Amino acid sequence: MRVQAAQAHYRAALGRAQQARLSLRYAVLTLALALATGPAAAEVVATPDGFTITHTRSVQASPAAAWTALTAWGSWWSDGHSWSGKAANISLDSVAEGCLCERWAAGEVAHGRVLMVMPGKRLLIDAPLGPLQALPVVARLAFTLKPAGRGTTVTIEMRVAGTAANGLGGPVDGVLREAADRLARRIDTGRP
């Protein structure tokens, strides 16, 4: 009986040591990935009448190359955040009053209207994305590209005003976080 208890204690201790080594490896891998992809920053600020969400990513491409990827919207946006189920159906006409539109056999959606275009620098869209379209809110989605060393800092900011949007900051942040990550990967690797 004592031998079995000792063996069980030994196996448990060995398991904890292996788990600690795996946890350390996971921590080192996570840190290495974070350093390889550049700093990512996010901020969600609730206001009495809405919220503001900001995500920042550092990419290794020039602002011009980042702009090219950004304006090819369907190449980096998630299929899961499209009405048709295929982000490739989404296009951006990157001119003032241009449409951020999704078109497919069963329908069309205007996700947003372009308000400002400064190629390689700034894109501002009136964009009540997804469920925000059905609410009495104003939603502005801004992309700012700034040179940073040999790369570019990409900042995505969404400002939503309207009390109907209260409580939606978290879900909208999740969509924008995924979008920021996919856009940064698309810029750096050509794949979202």
C-alpha positions as a printed NumPy array, in Angstrom:
array([[  0.   ,   0.   ,   0.   ],
       [  2.844,   2.407,   0.852],
       [  4.584,   1.566,  -2.407],
       [  1.438,   2.353,  -4.377],
       [  0.993,   5.672,  -2.527],
       [  4.638,   6.57 ,  -3.157],
       [  4.282,   5.691,  -6.833],
       [  1.115,   7.808,  -7.108],
       [  2.859,  10.733,  -5.36 ],
       [  5.865,  10.358,  -7.701],
       [  3.603,  10.285, -10.805],
       [  1.744,  13.382,  -9.597],
       [  5.001,  15.249,  -8.942],
       [  6.365,  14.185, -12.319],
       [  3.11 ,  15.336, -13.963],
       [  3.365,  18.763, -12.266],
       [  6.982,  19.129, -13.416],
       [  6.078,  18.223, -17.   ],
       [  3.122,  20.593, -16.859],
       [  5.384,  23.395, -15.574],
       [  7.846,  22.769, -18.424],
       [  4.992,  22.839, -20.955],
       [  3.623,  26.036, -19.4  ],
       [  7.066,  27.629, -19.645],
       [  7.377,  26.539, -23.278],
       [  3.918,  27.953, -23.993],
       [  4.858,  31.27 , -22.334],
       [  8.099,  31.5  , -24.348],
       [  6.246,  30.654, -27.595],
       [  3.549,  33.243, -26.846],
       [  6.175,  35.91 , -26.156],
       [  8.075,  35.014, -29.333],
       [  4.896,  35.267, -31.425],
       [  4.   ,  38.593, -29.846],
       [  7.443,  40.001, -30.599],
       [  7.411,  38.648, -34.141],
       [  4.093,  40.256, -35.043],
       [  4.832,  43.602, -33.404],
       [  2.978,  45.296, -30.614],
       [ -0.78 ,  45.112, -30.507],
       [ -2.769,  47.534, -28.466],
       [ -6.477,  47.693, -27.805],
       [ -8.69 ,  50.024, -25.898],
       [-12.45 ,  50.081, -25.322],
       [-13.855,  53.223, -23.738],
       [-17.52 ,  53.351, -22.793],
       [-19.238,  56.722, -22.858],
       [-22.701,  57.659, -21.585],
       [-24.02 ,  57.522, -25.148],
       [-21.89 ,  54.822, -26.828],
       [-18.294,  53.664, -26.971],
       [-14.95 ,  54.055, -28.723],
       [-12.74 ,  51.11 , -29.647],
       [ -9.131,  51.454, -30.763],
       [ -6.8  ,  48.725, -32.028],
       [ -3.217,  49.345, -33.093],
       [ -0.94 ,  46.971, -34.978],
       [  2.625,  47.348, -36.24 ],
       [  3.318,  45.857, -39.643],
       [  6.495,  45.443, -41.642],
       [  5.194,  46.966, -44.885],
       [  5.226,  50.543, -46.124],
       [  2.103,  52.692, -45.733],
       [  1.482,  52.323, -49.491],
       [  1.566,  48.517, -49.277],
       [ -0.582,  48.568, -46.134],
       [ -3.086,  50.805, -47.97 ],
       [ -3.266,  48.365, -50.877],
       [ -4.101,  45.503, -48.5  ],
       [ -6.579,  47.607, -46.504],
       [ -8.573,  48.633, -49.556],
       [ -8.79 ,  45.016, -50.773],
       [-11.357,  44.517, -47.988],
       [-12.628,  41.093, -49.008],
       [ -9.097,  39.652, -48.885],
       [ -8.714,  40.104, -45.114],
       [-12.184,  40.453, -43.57 ],
       [-13.601,  37.336, -41.883],
       [-16.202,  35.194, -43.66 ],
       [-17.934,  34.876, -40.296],
       [-18.672,  38.604, -40.227],
       [-20.357,  38.82 , -43.607],
       [-24.011,  38.386, -44.492],
       [-23.234,  36.062, -47.405],
       [-20.757,  33.917, -45.488],
       [-17.981,  34.888, -47.92 ],
       [-15.87 ,  37.963, -47.244],
       [-14.7  ,  37.809, -50.868],
       [-18.138,  39.258, -51.717],
       [-17.224,  42.48 , -49.896],
       [-15.601,  45.302, -51.826],
       [-14.567,  48.84 , -51.003],
       [-14.809,  51.682, -53.495],
       [-12.131,  53.838, -51.874],
       [-13.372,  57.242, -53.044],
       [-15.482,  59.819, -51.201],
       [-19.074,  58.481, -51.083],
       [-17.73 ,  55.083, -52.162],
       [-19.489,  51.98 , -50.894],
       [-18.221,  49.297, -48.557],
       [-20.631,  46.803, -50.079],
       [-21.329,  43.098, -50.088],
       [-22.984,  41.629, -53.16 ],
       [-23.963,  38.018, -53.804],
       [-26.711,  36.143, -55.676],
       [-29.193,  36.329, -52.794],
       [-28.79 ,  40.018, -51.939],
       [-26.741,  43.127, -51.275],
       [-25.659,  45.033, -48.179],
       [-24.128,  48.49 , -47.908],
       [-21.944,  48.082, -44.819],
       [-20.698,  51.651, -45.027],
       [-20.082,  54.823, -46.984],
       [-16.637,  56.352, -47.395],
       [-16.378,  59.832, -45.879],
       [-12.637,  60.535, -46.289],
       [ -9.828,  59.07 , -48.362],
       [ -6.185,  60.057, -47.987],
       [ -4.353,  57.193, -49.757],
       [ -1.604,  55.678, -47.655],
       [ -2.676,  57.73 , -44.624],
       [ -6.332,  57.698, -43.605],
       [ -9.672,  56.12 , -44.475],
       [-12.884,  57.172, -42.698],
       [-16.113,  55.261, -43.226],
       [-19.638,  55.792, -41.904],
       [-19.976,  52.119, -40.966],
       [-22.694,  50.793, -38.664],
       [-21.49 ,  47.225, -39.166],
       [-23.617,  44.133, -38.579],
       [-26.344,  44.549, -35.964],
       [-25.508,  48.255, -35.546],
       [-27.257,  48.864, -38.898],
       [-30.652,  48.253, -37.313],
       [-30.05 ,  50.623, -34.384],
       [-30.44 ,  54.401, -34.154],
       [-26.682,  54.994, -33.86 ],
       [-23.891,  56.781, -35.685],
       [-20.783,  54.66 , -36.26 ],
       [-17.497,  55.938, -37.685],
       [-14.717,  53.524, -38.589],
       [-11.288,  55.102, -39.135],
       [ -8.052,  53.545, -40.355],
       [ -4.882,  55.565, -39.85 ],
       [ -1.53 ,  54.506, -41.34 ],
       [  1.68 ,  56.089, -40.049],
       [  5.257,  55.308, -41.063],
       [  7.173,  53.656, -38.224],
       [ 10.807,  52.851, -38.932],
       [ 10.801,  50.396, -41.837],
       [  7.131,  49.579, -41.345],
       [  3.773,  51.113, -40.572],
       [  1.578,  51.575, -37.533],
       [ -2.03 ,  50.744, -38.389],
       [ -4.667,  52.171, -36.046],
       [ -8.303,  51.163, -36.318],
       [-10.776,  53.253, -34.362],
       [-14.533,  52.833, -34.179],
       [-16.687,  55.465, -32.513],
       [-20.307,  54.576, -31.917],
       [-22.759,  57.152, -30.589],
       [-26.293,  56.337, -29.538],
       [-27.638,  54.881, -26.315],
       [-29.044,  51.909, -28.247],
       [-25.425,  50.738, -28.619],
       [-24.778,  50.629, -24.871],
       [-23.603,  47.154, -23.925],
       [-22.413,  46.309, -27.45 ],
       [-18.82 ,  47.516, -26.972],
       [-17.562,  44.036, -26.071],
       [-18.997,  42.202, -29.089],
       [-17.953,  44.981, -31.493],
       [-14.474,  44.927, -29.948],
       [-14.239,  41.196, -30.67 ],
       [-15.027,  41.771, -34.351],
       [-12.547,  44.654, -34.622],
       [ -9.818,  42.748, -32.775],
       [-10.155,  39.888, -35.247],
       [-10.223,  42.354, -38.154],
       [ -7.077,  44.123, -36.914],
       [ -5.242,  40.807, -36.565],
       [ -6.361,  39.58 , -39.987],
       [ -5.456,  42.869, -41.678],
       [ -1.997,  42.901, -40.065],
       [ -1.359,  39.308, -41.167],
       [ -2.609,  40.099, -44.682],
       [ -0.247,  43.076, -44.887],
       [  2.763,  41.149, -43.572],
       [  2.217,  37.706, -45.1  ],
       [ -0.298,  38.101, -47.916],
       [ -2.691,  35.797, -46.041],
       [ -5.212,  36.802, -43.363]])
